[in-house]
Amino acid sequence: MLAAALARELAEAEVLERERQMRAVFDAALDAMLCVDASGLIRDANAAAMTLLGCGRAGVVGRSLAELAAEPPRPGTPALADVLRGERVSGAAEVVHAGGLRRSVEFTGIPDIRPGRHLVALRDVSERKQLHARLALADRMVSVGTLAAGVAHELNNPLAYVVANLSYVDEQLTLLAPRLAAARSGCGREPDLANALLDAVHDARDGAERMRVIVRDLKTFSRPDEERAGPVSLAPLLDSCVSVAWNEIRHRARLVRELADVPPVQGCEARLGQVFLNLLVNAAQAIPEGHADEHQIRVSARALAGERVAVEVADTGSGIAPEHLPRIFDPFFTTKPPGVGTGLGLSICQSIVSAMGGEIQVESALGHGTAFRVVLPASGPDGAGAPGRGAAPAARARGRILVVDDEPLVGTVIQRTLQGEHEVTVASSARAALARVAAGERFDLILSDLLMPEMTGMELYRSLRERAPELAGRVVFLTGGAFTPAARTFLEQEPVECVEKPFELETIRALLARRLVTAGSPRS
């Protein structure tokens, strides 16, 4: 009997030791562990579970397992409570933190770990989901940005010859106006034809200018992959952001701009555009449609002490509840209705601004509006003053110009416009231009498109540098947008001049006056 009692005592001690070890594992587990009874009530929880749910032991033990889920499971998907039916189950769900925040979890239910008890393990995968969402969003931004850059390039080519031709017609009509007026006066009719034609041309030029601004704004937001920081002028950037967000704003509020003369800030223009656009859209969406005369969105910029600049976007909308303010920068937190926002916007904005050495401040009063203030470091002085305007240098009597562009109408309008002042030759491809050079032709200036099929302007420049170095220094690029990585790298590394399409004729004339005055006599 003594041996039996001793054996029983050893067995009990072994059971107690095993339970102690299991308890230590249960308590120390990094994943949340819940022990539930057959009715689904939580009977025990480890420290990780209390952290996940945001409450102490008393707030967890005694609760129903089913009430942890943020919403009922979709039909056909595993549910936390399935373990109560004696099934081993795995799945994904969202549980509610005590603060109201939802946490994404992967769960495993193990039935009957001991009589009448089941184990539910919960792994918090919220950060992993947030990372995947950010990566997916970044991937979409890159795709959309690439598409936008391509669209901008394709629009800029026809805009180039529309704008240039309208400038040409405007110039010629202005010269003809006195003759037309005299002719009509001699016929006894009202001398208004010239003015009417000029008005029509001016209207068309205004429309083309609006298109040019739209394309410029599109290009501002089409470079999400460019992370290089540099001086960013705020006024034109904010103007672009307002233009893009205007359809959201116009039916909701009056827009007030208070842009003081502030120094450039140090940052990435495309990323800052993303921040300001997000804040403008948020401000608009905080105001109901149809009462624009009663509400206001104010965009302001001012210099602060300590070489910093503040940009503020303030609205008179619904405001943010005090209990929500501490969480507005949390990923996936949103007070917008489903389908309107992902809850990532402000979180991403904060990351962008923080990476640039700045901060985002917010003030809000429920029912009265919200003000977001972006504070950024000012860009240091570049050490070079703006060049004085002075008188434009006088160009030589005639220069020999080669225009290289796969868009025939671009070359045609430059030739038509300048033929009275210079000798203009048009080549429809880089290979055709090289053939002229190989045949011994020389030019005072070469105006070349940057991106062309078969052979790009960049390849033309490199070929000229090898075959006719004196001509390589006379290349000026005309571009509807350097939207490829190779083109951007080329423009950063090579000492070349670039003119953006669409261009005004006066821009080309000023370019010729400046470049030809120093050119030698290359013609043979």
WOWOHU-V91360 format. One record per residue. RES is the residue in three letters. OMEGA is omega in whole degrees, -180 to 180 (* if undefined). NEAR is the number of other ideal C-beta (glycine too) atoms within 8 Angstrom. D_CENTER is the distance of its C-alpha to the mean C-alpha in Angstrom with 2 decimals. Layout:
RES_OMEGA_NEAR_D_CENTER, RES_OMEGA_NEAR_D_CENTER
This chain:
MET_179_4_83.06, LEU_180_5_81.90, ALA_180_6_79.97, ALA_180_7_78.35, ALA_179_8_77.35, LEU_179_8_75.93, ALA_179_8_73.95, ARG_-179_8_72.63, GLU_178_8_71.62, LEU_179_8_69.82, ALA_179_8_67.99, GLU_179_8_66.90, ALA_179_8_65.72, GLU_178_8_63.76, VAL_179_8_62.12, LEU_179_8_61.27, GLU_179_8_59.81, ARG_179_8_57.73, GLU_178_8_56.49, ARG_178_8_55.73, GLN_179_8_53.71, MET_179_8_51.86, ARG_179_8_51.17, ALA_177_8_49.80, VAL_180_8_47.48, PHE_-177_11_46.44, ASP_-174_8_45.69, ALA_-177_6_43.90, ALA_178_11_41.67, LEU_176_3_37.93, ASP_177_9_37.34, ALA_180_16_38.46, MET_177_14_42.00, LEU_174_14_43.79, CYS_-176_13_47.42, VAL_178_14_48.29, ASP_-175_9_51.66, ALA_180_6_52.80, SER_178_5_51.82, GLY_178_10_48.21, LEU_179_10_48.60, ILE_-179_13_47.02, ARG_180_8_49.89, ASP_-180_8_48.18, ALA_178_12_44.75, ASN_-176_12_43.64, ALA_-180_6_41.56, ALA_178_11_38.34, ALA_180_13_38.85, MET_176_14_39.33, THR_-180_8_36.10, LEU_-176_13_34.18, LEU_174_14_35.71, GLY_178_9_35.60, CYS_-179_8_39.30, GLY_-177_6_42.62, ARG_-179_7_45.27, ALA_180_7_46.87, GLY_-179_9_43.67, VAL_-177_14_43.41, VAL_-179_9_47.00, GLY_178_6_48.57, ARG_177_10_45.42, SER_179_8_45.15, LEU_-176_14_42.96, ALA_-176_8_41.69, GLU_177_6_40.36, LEU_-176_10_37.90, ALA_-179_13_35.69, ALA_179_7_32.88, GLU_-179_5_33.83, PRO_180_5_36.51, PRO_176_10_35.91, ARG_180_5_35.23, PRO_178_4_38.42, GLY_179_3_39.15, THR_-180_7_37.00, PRO_178_7_38.65, ALA_179_11_39.17, LEU_-173_13_40.14, ALA_-179_8_43.50, ASP_-180_10_44.46, VAL_-179_15_45.99, LEU_179_12_48.66, ARG_179_6_50.08, GLY_-179_6_50.90, GLU_170_8_48.06, ARG_-171_8_45.97, VAL_175_11_42.43, SER_-180_8_38.87, GLY_180_11_35.61, ALA_-180_7_32.43, ALA_171_12_32.12, GLU_177_10_30.54, VAL_-175_13_32.80, VAL_173_12_32.67, HIS_-178_11_32.63, ALA_179_8_34.99, GLY_180_6_32.18, GLY_-179_5_30.90, LEU_178_10_27.98, ARG_177_9_27.96, ARG_178_11_28.25, SER_-178_10_27.93, VAL_165_15_31.08, GLU_-174_9_32.93, PHE_173_14_36.63, THR_178_9_39.96, GLY_-179_15_43.19, ILE_-177_11_46.51, PRO_169_11_49.58, ASP_175_8_52.92, ILE_167_8_52.32, ARG_-174_5_55.58, PRO_176_4_57.66, GLY_-178_5_55.74, ARG_178_11_52.59, HIS_179_14_49.24, LEU_174_11_46.36, VAL_178_15_42.68, ALA_-178_13_40.16, LEU_177_14_36.55, ARG_-180_9_33.76, ASP_-180_11_30.61, VAL_-177_10_27.63, SER_-178_9_25.02, GLU_178_7_23.19, ARG_178_7_23.36, LYS_179_9_21.91, GLN_179_10_19.05, LEU_179_8_18.38, HIS_179_8_18.64, ALA_179_12_16.30, ARG_179_11_13.59, LEU_178_8_14.39, ALA_179_8_14.38, LEU_179_11_11.00, ALA_179_9_9.65, ASP_178_8_11.87, ARG_180_8_10.75, MET_179_9_7.04, VAL_-180_10_8.90, SER_180_8_11.30, VAL_179_9_9.33, GLY_178_14_7.58, THR_178_10_11.21, LEU_-179_8_12.65, ALA_180_12_10.75, ALA_178_13_11.81, GLY_178_9_15.22, VAL_179_9_15.61, ALA_180_15_14.84, HIS_-179_13_17.43, GLU_177_9_19.91, LEU_-176_11_19.73, ASN_180_15_20.18, ASN_177_12_23.40, PRO_178_10_25.32, LEU_-178_15_23.94, ALA_-178_16_25.42, TYR_172_13_28.91, VAL_-179_10_28.64, VAL_-178_15_27.84, ALA_179_17_30.38, ASN_177_10_33.06, LEU_176_12_32.68, SER_180_13_33.10, TYR_179_12_36.16, VAL_179_9_37.67, ASP_180_12_37.10, GLU_-176_9_38.96, GLN_178_8_41.79, LEU_178_12_42.28, THR_177_8_42.49, LEU_-177_6_45.24, LEU_-174_9_47.00, ALA_180_11_46.83, PRO_-180_6_50.16, ARG_179_7_51.97, LEU_-180_11_50.69, ALA_-180_11_51.62, ALA_-179_9_55.09, ALA_-179_8_55.65, ARG_179_12_54.83, SER_179_9_56.90, GLY_178_6_59.84, CYS_180_6_59.62, GLY_180_4_59.84, ARG_-178_6_56.35, GLU_-178_4_53.53, PRO_-176_10_51.64, ASP_-176_7_48.18, LEU_-178_9_46.95, ALA_180_12_45.29, ASN_179_8_43.49, ALA_178_8_42.44, LEU_178_9_41.06, LEU_178_12_39.24, ASP_180_8_37.76, ALA_179_8_36.58, VAL_179_12_34.99, HIS_177_9_33.30, ASP_179_8_31.91, ALA_178_9_30.59, ARG_177_12_29.04, ASP_178_8_27.35, GLY_178_8_25.91, ALA_178_13_24.75, GLU_177_9_23.16, ARG_177_8_21.19, MET_179_10_20.00, ARG_180_11_19.14, VAL_179_9_17.00, ILE_179_9_15.18, VAL_177_12_14.58, ARG_180_9_13.53, ASP_178_11_10.89, LEU_-180_11_9.76, LYS_180_13_9.78, THR_-176_13_7.75, PHE_-176_15_4.49, SER_-177_15_6.54, ARG_-177_11_6.88, PRO_-178_12_5.26, ASP_-179_7_9.03, GLU_-175_8_10.01, GLU_-176_6_11.21, ARG_-179_5_13.88, ALA_178_7_14.45, GLY_178_9_16.25, PRO_180_8_17.24, VAL_176_13_14.64, SER_-171_7_16.35, LEU_-174_13_15.32, ALA_179_8_17.08, PRO_179_7_15.38, LEU_179_14_11.85, LEU_176_14_13.06, ASP_179_8_14.79, SER_180_13_11.79, CYS_178_13_10.17, VAL_180_13_13.70, SER_-179_10_14.13, VAL_-177_9_11.35, ALA_-170_12_12.72, TRP_-180_8_16.25, ASN_175_5_17.57, GLU_-173_10_17.00, ILE_-163_14_18.65, ARG_-178_7_21.48, HIS_-175_6_23.77, ARG_-173_14_23.43, ALA_169_14_23.76, ARG_180_8_24.54, LEU_178_10_21.88, VAL_179_8_23.25, ARG_177_9_21.73, GLU_-175_8_23.41, LEU_178_10_21.73, ALA_178_8_24.33, ASP_-176_2_24.67, VAL_178_10_22.75, PRO_174_8_22.27, PRO_177_9_18.99, VAL_179_15_17.29, GLN_-180_14_16.77, GLY_178_12_13.27, CYS_-174_12_10.23, GLU_-177_11_8.93, ALA_-180_13_5.34, ARG_178_12_5.49, LEU_176_15_7.74, GLY_177_13_6.03, GLN_180_13_4.07, VAL_-176_12_7.78, PHE_178_14_9.60, LEU_178_12_8.30, ASN_-180_12_9.25, LEU_179_12_12.43, LEU_179_16_13.31, VAL_176_10_13.17, ASN_179_11_15.14, ALA_180_17_17.55, ALA_-177_14_18.16, GLN_175_10_18.78, ALA_-177_11_21.25, ILE_179_15_23.39, PRO_178_5_25.48, GLU_171_6_25.46, GLY_-179_6_28.44, HIS_-175_9_29.21, ALA_-179_10_26.97, ASP_-178_5_29.98, GLU_-174_5_30.44, HIS_-176_13_27.00, GLN_168_9_24.76, ILE_-176_18_21.20, ARG_176_12_21.41, VAL_-177_15_18.78, SER_176_11_20.51, ALA_179_14_20.25, ARG_178_8_23.24, ALA_178_9_24.51, LEU_175_8_26.01, ALA_178_3_28.81, GLY_177_4_28.24, GLU_176_6_25.75, ARG_-178_11_22.89, VAL_180_15_20.81, ALA_172_12_19.92, VAL_-177_13_17.47, GLU_173_12_18.65, VAL_-175_13_17.57, ALA_179_12_20.83, ASP_177_16_22.07, THR_-176_11_25.55, GLY_-170_11_24.65, SER_-178_8_26.09, GLY_-178_12_25.33, ILE_180_12_25.11, ALA_-178_8_28.32, PRO_-179_6_29.58, GLU_179_5_29.90, HIS_-175_10_26.21, LEU_-178_10_24.89, PRO_-172_5_25.47, ARG_-173_9_23.41, ILE_179_10_20.27, PHE_176_8_18.23, ASP_177_9_19.95, PRO_176_9_18.01, PHE_175_11_18.85, PHE_178_12_20.63, THR_174_8_20.18, THR_179_6_22.66, LYS_178_6_21.14, PRO_179_4_23.25, PRO_179_3_22.71, GLY_-178_3_20.19, VAL_-179_7_18.19, GLY_180_7_16.22, THR_-175_8_16.03, GLY_180_10_16.51, LEU_-172_11_13.64, GLY_-177_10_11.24, LEU_178_11_13.31, SER_179_13_14.28, ILE_178_12_10.90, CYS_-180_13_10.44, GLN_179_10_13.92, SER_-179_8_13.45, ILE_-176_12_10.74, VAL_179_13_13.06, SER_180_9_16.14, ALA_179_6_15.23, MET_178_15_15.16, GLY_-179_7_18.54, GLY_178_12_17.73, GLU_175_7_18.29, ILE_177_13_17.49, GLN_-179_7_20.70, VAL_172_11_21.56, GLU_-178_7_24.67, SER_174_10_25.66, ALA_-177_8_28.88, LEU_180_9_29.40, GLY_-177_5_30.06, HIS_177_6_29.20, GLY_-175_12_25.47, THR_175_14_22.83, ALA_173_11_21.40, PHE_-178_13_18.44, ARG_178_11_18.78, VAL_-179_14_16.35, VAL_-175_11_18.72, LEU_175_16_17.73, PRO_176_11_20.13, ALA_177_13_21.01, SER_180_11_20.90, GLY_179_6_24.45, PRO_-179_3_26.57, ASP_176_6_26.25, GLY_180_3_29.99, ALA_178_3_30.01, GLY_178_3_30.65, ALA_-179_3_29.45, PRO_179_4_31.89, GLY_-178_4_34.48, ARG_-180_3_34.46, GLY_179_4_38.16, ALA_178_3_39.71, ALA_180_7_38.11, PRO_-179_7_40.28, ALA_179_5_42.57, ALA_174_10_41.94, ARG_-176_8_44.92, ALA_176_3_46.84, ARG_175_7_45.21, GLY_177_12_42.74, ARG_-172_13_42.21, ILE_173_16_38.62, LEU_177_14_37.18, VAL_-178_14_34.16, VAL_-179_16_32.56, ASP_180_14_30.20, ASP_175_8_30.27, GLU_-172_11_29.53, PRO_-175_9_33.13, LEU_176_8_32.46, VAL_178_16_30.42, GLY_-178_14_33.49, THR_-176_10_35.81, VAL_177_13_34.38, ILE_179_15_34.42, GLN_-180_11_37.95, ARG_-175_9_39.11, THR_-171_11_37.81, LEU_-173_13_39.08, GLN_178_9_42.23, GLY_-176_3_44.43, GLU_-175_7_43.22, HIS_173_10_42.55, GLU_-173_8_43.41, VAL_176_10_40.29, THR_-178_11_40.19, VAL_173_12_37.55, ALA_-175_12_36.71, SER_178_8_34.70, SER_178_11_33.68, ALA_180_16_33.48, ARG_178_8_36.66, ALA_178_10_38.50, ALA_179_14_37.59, LEU_179_12_38.89, ALA_178_8_42.03, ARG_179_11_42.75, VAL_180_13_42.38, ALA_179_7_44.59, ALA_176_6_47.14, GLY_179_6_47.42, GLU_178_9_45.39, ARG_-173_10_43.71, PHE_176_13_41.22, ASP_-179_12_40.39, LEU_177_14_36.66, ILE_176_13_34.48, LEU_-173_14_31.41, SER_170_16_29.52, ASP_-177_13_26.50, LEU_-176_14_24.21, LEU_179_12_23.47, MET_177_13_26.57, PRO_178_4_28.17, GLU_180_6_30.99, MET_-176_9_30.67, THR_174_10_27.65, GLY_178_15_27.95, MET_178_10_27.24, GLU_175_9_30.26, LEU_-179_15_32.28, TYR_-179_13_31.66, ARG_178_8_32.76, SER_178_10_35.81, LEU_-180_15_36.78, ARG_179_8_36.56, GLU_-172_6_39.15, ARG_-177_8_41.35, ALA_-174_8_41.16, PRO_-179_8_39.52, GLU_179_8_40.48, LEU_180_13_38.36, ALA_179_10_35.25, GLY_-180_6_35.08, ARG_-180_13_35.22, VAL_171_13_32.11, VAL_-176_14_29.30, PHE_171_14_26.31, LEU_-175_14_25.05, THR_173_16_21.63, GLY_179_13_19.38, GLY_178_12_16.50, ALA_-170_11_16.78, PHE_175_12_14.41, THR_178_7_16.49, PRO_-179_6_16.69, ALA_-180_7_20.33, ALA_-180_14_19.78, ARG_179_10_17.41, THR_180_8_19.96, PHE_-178_10_22.79, LEU_178_12_21.65, GLU_-172_6_21.20, GLN_-176_5_24.59, GLU_-179_7_26.81, PRO_-177_2_28.34, VAL_178_9_27.51, GLU_-176_6_26.60, CYS_176_11_23.96, VAL_-178_13_23.90, GLU_169_9_20.93, LYS_-7_13_21.91, PRO_-177_12_22.93, PHE_173_12_25.37, GLU_179_9_28.21, LEU_180_11_31.70, GLU_177_7_32.34, THR_179_9_29.52, ILE_180_15_31.34, ARG_179_10_34.69, ALA_177_9_33.65, LEU_-180_11_32.32, LEU_180_14_35.67, ALA_-178_12_37.66, ARG_-174_9_36.04, ARG_-176_12_36.16, LEU_-177_12_39.53, VAL_-180_10_41.45, THR_-176_4_41.33, ALA_175_12_41.66, GLY_179_4_44.96, SER_-172_4_46.97, PRO_-169_12_45.55, ARG_179_7_47.26, SER_*_5_50.08
